[in-house]
């Protein structure tokens, strides 16, 4: 699997085109959610990925419903940062 790890922070036409290309070239999109704040860039990337690749959602236990679960191919919840790598491994294994 290929993973996207280097998105630019500012949302410009260039960075969006770059994100779209990386998503299109990837086997899936791993979305890590540890708070209820959603950025416009995150929403755009998830929306674009929805029809292109599987979305793997790794979400902190107890957060409100941000509707990402509805778009995700697979969702796992975590409550201890020490177990995140295990949760991610299970997500992409399934």
ZATORVEX-896103 format. One record per residue: residue number from 0; residue in one letter; chain; x negated, y, z of N, C-alpha, C in turn. Coordinates in nm, 4 decimals. Example, Ala and Ser with C-alpha at 12.3 -4.5 7.8 and 13.67 -1.06 7.14 Angstrom:
BEGIN
<resi->0	resn->A	chain->A	n_u->-1.3190	n_v->-0.5690	n_w->0.7800	ca_u->-1.2300	ca_v->-0.4500	ca_w->0.7800	c_u->-1.3200	c_v->-0.3300	c_w->0.7800> $
<resi->1	resn->S	chain->A	n_u->-1.2850	n_v->-0.2250	n_w->0.7080	ca_u->-1.3670	ca_v->-0.1060	ca_w->0.7140	c_u->-1.2900	c_v->0.0030	c_w->0.7870> $
This chain:
BEGIN
<resi->0	resn->X	chain->A	n_u->-0.0827	n_v->-0.1189	n_w->0.0000	ca_u->0.0000	ca_v->0.0000	ca_w->0.0000	c_u->-0.0864	c_v->0.1242	c_w->0.0000> $
<resi->1	resn->X	chain->A	n_u->-0.0376	n_v->0.2275	n_w->-0.0639	ca_u->-0.1042	ca_v->0.3570	ca_w->-0.0615	c_u->-0.0294	c_v->0.4452	c_w->0.0368> $
<resi->2	resn->X	chain->A	n_u->-0.1017	n_v->0.5253	n_w->0.1109	ca_u->-0.0407	ca_v->0.6130	ca_w->0.2103	c_u->-0.0762	c_v->0.7579	c_w->0.1809> $
<resi->3	resn->X	chain->A	n_u->0.0169	n_v->0.8463	n_w->0.2056	ca_u->-0.0056	ca_v->0.9890	ca_w->0.1876	c_u->-0.0424	c_v->1.0460	c_w->0.3235> $
<resi->4	resn->X	chain->A	n_u->-0.1592	n_v->1.1074	n_w->0.3307	ca_u->-0.2039	ca_v->1.1589	ca_w->0.4603	c_u->-0.2497	c_v->1.3035	c_w->0.4547> $
<resi->5	resn->X	chain->A	n_u->-0.2437	n_v->1.3645	n_w->0.3376	ca_u->-0.3082	ca_v->1.4948	ca_w->0.3257	c_u->-0.2217	c_v->1.6009	c_w->0.2590> $
<resi->6	resn->X	chain->A	n_u->-0.0961	n_v->1.6136	n_w->0.2988	ca_u->-0.0112	ca_v->1.7192	ca_w->0.2445	c_u->-0.0601	c_v->1.8557	c_w->0.2898> $
<resi->7	resn->X	chain->A	n_u->-0.0524	n_v->1.9524	n_w->0.2004	ca_u->-0.0838	ca_v->2.0903	ca_w->0.2376	c_u->0.0260	c_v->2.1432	c_w->0.3281> $
<resi->8	resn->X	chain->A	n_u->-0.0076	n_v->2.2327	n_w->0.4178	ca_u->0.0922	ca_v->2.2865	ca_w->0.5100	c_u->0.1820	c_v->2.3898	c_w->0.4430> $
<resi->9	resn->X	chain->A	n_u->0.1268	n_v->2.4752	n_w->0.3590	ca_u->0.2133	ca_v->2.5759	ca_w->0.2983	c_u->0.2885	c_v->2.5158	c_w->0.1803> $
<resi->10	resn->X	chain->A	n_u->0.4153	n_v->2.5514	n_w->0.1698	ca_u->0.5000	ca_v->2.4944	ca_w->0.0659	c_u->0.4989	c_v->2.5886	c_w->-0.0541> $
<resi->11	resn->X	chain->A	n_u->0.4141	n_v->2.5570	n_w->-0.1481	ca_u->0.4049	ca_v->2.6332	ca_w->-0.2719	c_u->0.4392	c_v->2.5408	c_w->-0.3865> $
<resi->12	resn->X	chain->A	n_u->0.4575	n_v->2.5983	n_w->-0.5053	ca_u->0.4848	ca_v->2.5135	ca_w->-0.6218	c_u->0.3752	c_v->2.4100	c_w->-0.6404> $
<resi->13	resn->X	chain->A	n_u->0.2509	n_v->2.4532	n_w->-0.6231	ca_u->0.1385	ca_v->2.3606	ca_w->-0.6404	c_u->0.1446	c_v->2.2455	c_w->-0.5403> $
<resi->14	resn->X	chain->A	n_u->0.1673	n_v->2.2768	n_w->-0.4141	ca_u->0.1670	ca_v->2.1706	ca_w->-0.3138	c_u->0.2883	c_v->2.0793	c_w->-0.3292> $
<resi->15	resn->X	chain->A	n_u->0.4015	n_v->2.1333	n_w->-0.3721	ca_u->0.5175	ca_v->2.0471	ca_w->-0.3960	c_u->0.4926	c_v->1.9542	c_w->-0.5147> $
<resi->16	resn->X	chain->A	n_u->0.4368	n_v->2.0070	n_w->-0.6218	ca_u->0.4046	ca_v->1.9197	ca_w->-0.7362	c_u->0.3071	c_v->1.8105	c_w->-0.6932> $
<resi->17	resn->X	chain->A	n_u->0.2095	n_v->1.8489	n_w->-0.6124	ca_u->0.1117	ca_v->1.7528	ca_w->-0.5629	c_u->0.1807	c_v->1.6470	c_w->-0.4751> $
<resi->18	resn->X	chain->A	n_u->0.2694	n_v->1.6906	n_w->-0.3867	ca_u->0.3427	ca_v->1.5966	ca_w->-0.3013	c_u->0.4289	c_v->1.5032	c_w->-0.3850> $
<resi->19	resn->X	chain->A	n_u->0.5009	n_v->1.5572	n_w->-0.4828	ca_u->0.5853	ca_v->1.4741	ca_w->-0.5691	c_u->0.5016	c_v->1.3693	c_w->-0.6415> $
<resi->20	resn->X	chain->A	n_u->0.3849	n_v->1.4101	n_w->-0.6912	ca_u->0.2994	ca_v->1.3155	ca_w->-0.7622	c_u->0.2489	c_v->1.2066	c_w->-0.6683> $
<resi->21	resn->X	chain->A	n_u->0.2070	n_v->1.2446	n_w->-0.5479	ca_u->0.1574	ca_v->1.1452	ca_w->-0.4523	c_u->0.2682	c_v->1.0488	c_w->-0.4099> $
<resi->22	resn->X	chain->A	n_u->0.3880	n_v->1.1005	n_w->-0.3893	ca_u->0.5005	ca_v->1.0142	ca_w->-0.3539	c_u->0.5305	c_v->0.9177	c_w->-0.4683> $
<resi->23	resn->X	chain->A	n_u->0.5341	n_v->0.9698	n_w->-0.5906	ca_u->0.5620	ca_v->0.8858	ca_w->-0.7074	c_u->0.4570	c_v->0.7770	c_w->-0.7250> $
<resi->24	resn->X	chain->A	n_u->0.3323	n_v->0.8051	n_w->-0.6897	ca_u->0.2229	ca_v->0.7089	ca_w->-0.7041	c_u->0.2123	c_v->0.6121	c_w->-0.5864> $
<resi->25	resn->X	chain->A	n_u->0.2933	n_v->0.6305	n_w->-0.4847	ca_u->0.2829	ca_v->0.5507	ca_w->-0.3621	c_u->0.3833	c_v->0.4363	c_w->-0.3600> $
<resi->26	resn->X	chain->A	n_u->0.3575	n_v->0.3418	n_w->-0.2720	ca_u->0.4467	ca_v->0.2278	ca_w->-0.2533	c_u->0.5577	c_v->0.2581	c_w->-0.1539> $
<resi->27	resn->X	chain->A	n_u->0.5452	n_v->0.3675	n_w->-0.0805	ca_u->0.6457	ca_v->0.4050	ca_w->0.0179	c_u->0.6045	c_v->0.5327	c_w->0.0882> $
<resi->28	resn->X	chain->A	n_u->0.6980	n_v->0.5902	n_w->0.1624	ca_u->0.6719	ca_v->0.7118	ca_w->0.2387	c_u->0.6950	c_v->0.6823	c_w->0.3863> $
<resi->29	resn->X	chain->A	n_u->0.5917	n_v->0.7001	n_w->0.4667	ca_u->0.6023	ca_v->0.6830	ca_w->0.6109	c_u->0.6352	c_v->0.8183	c_w->0.6715> $
<resi->30	resn->X	chain->A	n_u->0.7484	n_v->0.8258	n_w->0.7407	ca_u->0.7923	ca_v->0.9496	ca_w->0.8049	c_u->0.7802	c_v->0.9299	c_w->0.9550> $
<resi->31	resn->X	chain->A	n_u->0.6986	n_v->1.0132	n_w->1.0173	ca_u->0.6747	ca_v->1.0064	ca_w->1.1609	c_u->0.7467	c_v->1.1238	c_w->1.2253> $
<resi->32	resn->X	chain->A	n_u->0.8428	n_v->1.0953	n_w->1.3146	ca_u->0.9225	ca_v->1.1999	ca_w->1.3785	c_u->0.9040	c_v->1.1908	c_w->1.5293> $
<resi->33	resn->X	chain->A	n_u->0.8496	n_v->1.3002	n_w->1.5875	ca_u->0.8297	ca_v->1.3010	ca_w->1.7326	c_u->0.8983	c_v->1.4185	c_w->1.8017> $
<resi->34	resn->X	chain->A	n_u->0.9777	n_v->1.4951	n_w->1.7248	ca_u->1.0599	ca_v->1.6008	ca_w->1.7844	c_u->1.1792	c_v->1.6277	c_w->1.6930> $
<resi->35	resn->X	chain->A	n_u->1.2704	n_v->1.7115	n_w->1.7375	ca_u->1.3917	ca_v->1.7384	ca_w->1.6604	c_u->1.3751	c_v->1.8482	c_w->1.5564> $
<resi->36	resn->X	chain->A	n_u->1.2558	n_v->1.9038	n_w->1.5441	ca_u->1.2319	ca_v->2.0118	ca_w->1.4481	c_u->1.2051	c_v->1.9517	c_w->1.3107> $
<resi->37	resn->X	chain->A	n_u->1.2765	n_v->2.0001	n_w->1.2095	ca_u->1.2582	ca_v->1.9541	ca_w->1.0723	c_u->1.2117	c_v->2.0722	c_w->0.9880> $
<resi->38	resn->X	chain->A	n_u->1.1030	n_v->2.0559	n_w->0.9171	ca_u->1.0563	ca_v->2.1618	ca_w->0.8293	c_u->1.1212	c_v->2.1457	c_w->0.6920> $
<resi->39	resn->X	chain->A	n_u->1.1252	n_v->2.2556	n_w->0.6177	ca_u->1.1798	ca_v->2.2497	ca_w->0.4818	c_u->1.0979	c_v->2.1547	c_w->0.3955> $
<resi->40	resn->X	chain->A	n_u->0.9661	n_v->2.1583	n_w->0.4133	ca_u->0.8796	ca_v->2.0703	ca_w->0.3350	c_u->0.9079	c_v->1.9239	c_w->0.3615> $
<resi->41	resn->X	chain->A	n_u->0.9283	n_v->1.8894	n_w->0.4872	ca_u->0.9592	ca_v->1.7507	ca_w->0.5228	c_u->1.0913	c_v->1.7072	c_w->0.4593> $
<resi->42	resn->X	chain->A	n_u->1.1912	n_v->1.7934	n_w->0.4647	ca_u->1.3211	ca_v->1.7615	ca_w->0.4057	c_u->1.3111	c_v->1.7425	c_w->0.2547> $
<resi->43	resn->X	chain->A	n_u->1.2356	n_v->1.8288	n_w->0.1891	ca_u->1.2188	ca_v->1.8196	ca_w->0.0434	c_u->1.1467	c_v->1.6902	c_w->0.0068> $
<resi->44	resn->X	chain->A	n_u->1.0400	n_v->1.6581	n_w->0.0782	ca_u->0.9639	ca_v->1.5369	ca_w->0.0488	c_u->1.0482	c_v->1.4108	c_w->0.0698> $
<resi->45	resn->X	chain->A	n_u->1.1240	n_v->1.4066	n_w->0.1778	ca_u->1.2093	ca_v->1.2906	ca_w->0.2037	c_u->1.3197	c_v->1.2809	c_w->0.0987> $
<resi->46	resn->X	chain->A	n_u->1.3787	n_v->1.3942	n_w->0.0638	ca_u->1.4819	ca_v->1.3940	ca_w->-0.0404	c_u->1.4279	c_v->1.3452	c_w->-0.1732> $
<resi->47	resn->X	chain->A	n_u->1.3102	n_v->1.3887	n_w->-0.2092	ca_u->1.2483	ca_v->1.3440	ca_w->-0.3349	c_u->1.2184	c_v->1.1950	c_w->-0.3296> $
<resi->48	resn->X	chain->A	n_u->1.1637	n_v->1.1485	n_w->-0.2179	ca_u->1.1254	ca_v->1.0077	ca_w->-0.2044	c_u->1.2458	c_v->0.9143	c_w->-0.2043> $
<resi->49	resn->X	chain->A	n_u->1.3606	n_v->0.9644	n_w->-0.1629	ca_u->1.4793	ca_v->0.8805	ca_w->-0.1441	c_u->1.5104	c_v->0.7949	c_w->-0.2673> $
<resi->50	resn->X	chain->A	n_u->1.5008	n_v->0.8504	n_w->-0.3851	ca_u->1.5312	ca_v->0.7747	ca_w->-0.5079	c_u->1.4078	c_v->0.7126	c_w->-0.5722> $
<resi->51	resn->X	chain->A	n_u->1.2906	n_v->0.7393	n_w->-0.5157	ca_u->1.1666	ca_v->0.6933	ca_w->-0.5788	c_u->1.1023	c_v->0.5727	c_w->-0.5104> $
<resi->52	resn->X	chain->A	n_u->1.0909	n_v->0.5795	n_w->-0.3778	ca_u->1.0157	ca_v->0.4775	ca_w->-0.3033	c_u->1.0867	c_v->0.4481	c_w->-0.1713> $
<resi->53	resn->X	chain->A	n_u->1.0567	n_v->0.3360	n_w->-0.1094	ca_u->1.1138	ca_v->0.3095	ca_w->0.0235	c_u->1.0644	c_v->0.4136	c_w->0.1244> $
<resi->54	resn->X	chain->A	n_u->1.1509	n_v->0.4492	n_w->0.2175	ca_u->1.1164	ca_v->0.5428	ca_w->0.3244	c_u->1.1130	c_v->0.4641	c_w->0.4546> $
<resi->55	resn->X	chain->A	n_u->0.9985	n_v->0.4695	n_w->0.5224	ca_u->0.9798	ca_v->0.4020	ca_w->0.6495	c_u->0.9801	c_v->0.5078	c_w->0.7590> $
<resi->56	resn->X	chain->A	n_u->1.0779	n_v->0.5020	n_w->0.8467	ca_u->1.0941	ca_v->0.6023	ca_w->0.9509	c_u->1.0450	c_v->0.5485	c_w->1.0846> $
<resi->57	resn->X	chain->A	n_u->0.9520	n_v->0.6198	n_w->1.1437	ca_u->0.8997	ca_v->0.5882	ca_w->1.2768	c_u->0.9393	c_v->0.7053	c_w->1.3657> $
<resi->58	resn->X	chain->A	n_u->1.0395	n_v->0.6840	n_w->1.4507	ca_u->1.1018	ca_v->0.7938	ca_w->1.5250	c_u->1.0903	c_v->0.7720	c_w->1.6751> $
<resi->59	resn->X	chain->A	n_u->1.0609	n_v->0.8801	n_w->1.7465	ca_u->1.0515	ca_v->0.8738	ca_w->1.8918	c_u->1.1889	c_v->0.8455	c_w->1.9514> $
<resi->60	resn->X	chain->A	n_u->1.1924	n_v->0.7518	n_w->2.0433	ca_u->1.3155	ca_v->0.7129	ca_w->2.1132	c_u->1.3779	c_v->0.8341	c_w->2.1822> $
<resi->61	resn->X	chain->A	n_u->1.5091	n_v->0.8460	n_w->2.1749	ca_u->1.5807	ca_v->0.9497	ca_w->2.2476	c_u->1.6025	c_v->1.0795	c_w->2.1726> $
<resi->62	resn->X	chain->A	n_u->1.5483	n_v->1.0928	n_w->2.0531	ca_u->1.5721	ca_v->1.2142	ca_w->1.9756	c_u->1.7130	c_v->1.2105	c_w->1.9171> $
<resi->63	resn->X	chain->A	n_u->1.7670	n_v->1.3260	n_w->1.8870	ca_u->1.8991	ca_v->1.3331	ca_w->1.8262	c_u->1.8986	c_v->1.2764	c_w->1.6855> $
<resi->64	resn->X	chain->A	n_u->2.0166	n_v->1.2582	n_w->1.6308	ca_u->2.0297	ca_v->1.2074	ca_w->1.4948	c_u->1.9978	c_v->1.3197	c_w->1.3974> $
<resi->65	resn->X	chain->A	n_u->1.8909	n_v->1.3024	n_w->1.3199	ca_u->1.8546	ca_v->1.4024	ca_w->1.2204	c_u->1.8879	c_v->1.3565	c_w->1.0793> $
<resi->66	resn->X	chain->A	n_u->1.9652	n_v->1.2524	n_w->1.0692	ca_u->2.0123	ca_v->1.1958	ca_w->0.9427	c_u->1.9045	c_v->1.1235	c_w->0.8636> $
<resi->67	resn->X	chain->A	n_u->1.7805	n_v->1.1244	n_w->0.9106	ca_u->1.6756	ca_v->1.0520	ca_w->0.8401	c_u->1.7034	c_v->0.9023	c_w->0.8404> $
<resi->68	resn->X	chain->A	n_u->1.7676	n_v->0.8527	n_w->0.9474	ca_u->1.7992	ca_v->0.7097	ca_w->0.9534	c_u->1.8873	c_v->0.6683	c_w->0.8355> $
<resi->69	resn->X	chain->A	n_u->1.9738	n_v->0.7596	n_w->0.7906	ca_u->2.0623	ca_v->0.7286	ca_w->0.6787	c_u->1.9857	c_v->0.7137	c_w->0.5475> $
<resi->70	resn->X	chain->A	n_u->1.8724	n_v->0.7787	n_w->0.5362	ca_u->1.7930	ca_v->0.7751	ca_w->0.4140	c_u->1.6835	c_v->0.6694	c_w->0.4168> $
<resi->71	resn->X	chain->A	n_u->1.6479	n_v->0.6245	n_w->0.5354	ca_u->1.5350	ca_v->0.5332	ca_w->0.5504	c_u->1.5689	c_v->0.3913	c_w->0.5071> $
<resi->72	resn->X	chain->A	n_u->1.4722	n_v->0.3275	n_w->0.4453	ca_u->1.4838	ca_v->0.1857	ca_w->0.4103	c_u->1.4689	c_v->0.1004	c_w->0.5351> $
<resi->73	resn->X	chain->A	n_u->1.3886	n_v->0.1496	n_w->0.6279	ca_u->1.3619	ca_v->0.0779	ca_w->0.7517	c_u->1.3286	c_v->0.1801	c_w->0.8597> $
<resi->74	resn->X	chain->A	n_u->1.3772	n_v->0.1554	n_w->0.9824	ca_u->1.3549	ca_v->0.2481	ca_w->1.0931	c_u->1.3073	c_v->0.1714	c_w->1.2153> $
<resi->75	resn->X	chain->A	n_u->1.2115	n_v->0.2288	n_w->1.2837	ca_u->1.1656	ca_v->0.1732	ca_w->1.4111	c_u->1.1514	c_v->0.2887	c_w->1.5095> $
<resi->76	resn->X	chain->A	n_u->1.1778	n_v->0.2596	n_w->1.6345	ca_u->1.1712	ca_v->0.3610	ca_w->1.7392	c_u->1.0558	c_v->0.3304	c_w->1.8333> $
<resi->77	resn->X	chain->A	n_u->0.9944	n_v->0.4338	n_w->1.8869	ca_u->0.8853	ca_v->0.4193	ca_w->1.9827	c_u->0.9100	c_v->0.5124	c_w->2.1001> $
<resi->78	resn->X	chain->A	n_u->0.8570	n_v->0.4759	n_w->2.2156	ca_u->0.8676	ca_v->0.5635	ca_w->2.3326	c_u->0.7343	c_v->0.5843	c_w->2.4014> $
<resi->79	resn->X	chain->A	n_u->0.6319	n_v->0.5138	n_w->2.3559	ca_u->0.4982	ca_v->0.5265	ca_w->2.4123	c_u->0.4000	c_v->0.5416	c_w->2.2966> $
<resi->80	resn->X	chain->A	n_u->0.3236	n_v->0.6495	n_w->2.2966	ca_u->0.2304	ca_v->0.6738	ca_w->2.1865	c_u->0.1311	c_v->0.5602	c_w->2.1682> $
<resi->81	resn->X	chain->A	n_u->0.1065	n_v->0.4844	n_w->2.2714	ca_u->0.0132	ca_v->0.3732	ca_w->2.2629	c_u->0.0607	c_v->0.2595	c_w->2.1742> $
<resi->82	resn->X	chain->A	n_u->0.1900	n_v->0.2534	n_w->2.1463	ca_u->0.2432	ca_v->0.1431	ca_w->2.0654	c_u->0.2777	c_v->0.1857	c_w->1.9227> $
<resi->83	resn->X	chain->A	n_u->0.2438	n_v->0.3072	n_w->1.8840	ca_u->0.2815	ca_v->0.3571	ca_w->1.7513	c_u->0.2223	c_v->0.2720	c_w->1.6396> $
<resi->84	resn->X	chain->A	n_u->0.0957	n_v->0.2351	n_w->1.6475	ca_u->0.0360	ca_v->0.1578	ca_w->1.5392	c_u->0.1052	c_v->0.0226	c_w->1.5239> $
<resi->85	resn->X	chain->A	n_u->0.1457	n_v->-0.0376	n_w->1.6341	ca_u->0.2189	ca_v->-0.1650	ca_w->1.6284	c_u->0.3567	c_v->-0.1454	c_w->1.5628> $
<resi->86	resn->X	chain->A	n_u->0.4239	n_v->-0.0377	n_w->1.5982	ca_u->0.5563	ca_v->-0.0074	ca_w->1.5416	c_u->0.5443	c_v->0.0183	c_w->1.3911> $
<resi->87	resn->X	chain->A	n_u->0.4448	n_v->0.0949	n_w->1.3503	ca_u->0.4226	ca_v->0.1224	ca_w->1.2075	c_u->0.3915	c_v->-0.0068	c_w->1.1337> $
<resi->88	resn->X	chain->A	n_u->0.3068	n_v->-0.0899	n_w->1.1916	ca_u->0.2741	ca_v->-0.2182	ca_w->1.1291	c_u->0.3973	c_v->-0.3040	c_w->1.1074> $
<resi->89	resn->X	chain->A	n_u->0.4864	n_v->-0.3056	n_w->1.2031	ca_u->0.6105	ca_v->-0.3830	ca_w->1.1907	c_u->0.7012	c_v->-0.3234	c_w->1.0837> $
<resi->90	resn->X	chain->A	n_u->0.7071	n_v->-0.1908	n_w->1.0779	ca_u->0.7905	ca_v->-0.1223	ca_w->0.9783	c_u->0.7528	c_v->-0.1607	c_w->0.8364> $
<resi->91	resn->X	chain->A	n_u->0.6258	n_v->-0.1501	n_w->0.8054	ca_u->0.5846	ca_v->-0.1734	ca_w->0.6665	c_u->0.5708	c_v->-0.3222	c_w->0.6352> $
<resi->92	resn->X	chain->A	n_u->0.5687	n_v->-0.4057	n_w->0.7383	ca_u->0.5645	ca_v->-0.5509	ca_w->0.7178	c_u->0.7016	c_v->-0.6022	c_w->0.6733> $
<resi->93	resn->X	chain->A	n_u->0.8076	n_v->-0.5457	n_w->0.7309	ca_u->0.9444	ca_v->-0.5930	ca_w->0.7034	c_u->0.9858	c_v->-0.5656	c_w->0.5654> $
